[in-house]
Amino acid sequence: MPEIRFVIRWPDGEEVTCYSPSLVIRDYFAPSTAYPLTDFLDRSRTALGIASERVRAKYGVPCSRALRQLGDIETRAAHFADQPAAQVICTAFIE
């Protein structure tokens, strides 16, 4: 299964490299695109959920790494929940 990493920039300027076990992430994010925080979270939940389910379909178990990545994203996003204008930028894909 082809995996991909995607780089995001949080509202405070910190850049983080994230993991997906599937290229489906490309259907939900585009490089150099800013997403409002809630939209970014929705897209992350959907894309990483689909990616994990693809692993389950192939190997019989969900992808714990994708689910952990989603948990990390949700934890970090909570720091910006009180900022209505907060945006997350997808800066790049690394294959």
Secondary structure as UniProt FT lines:
FT   STRAND          4..9
FT   TURN            11..12
FT   STRAND          15..20
FT   HELIX           23..27
FT   TURN            31..32
FT   STRAND          33..36
FT   HELIX           37..59
FT   HELIX           64..78
FT   TURN            79..82
FT   TURN            84..85
FT   STRAND          87..94
//
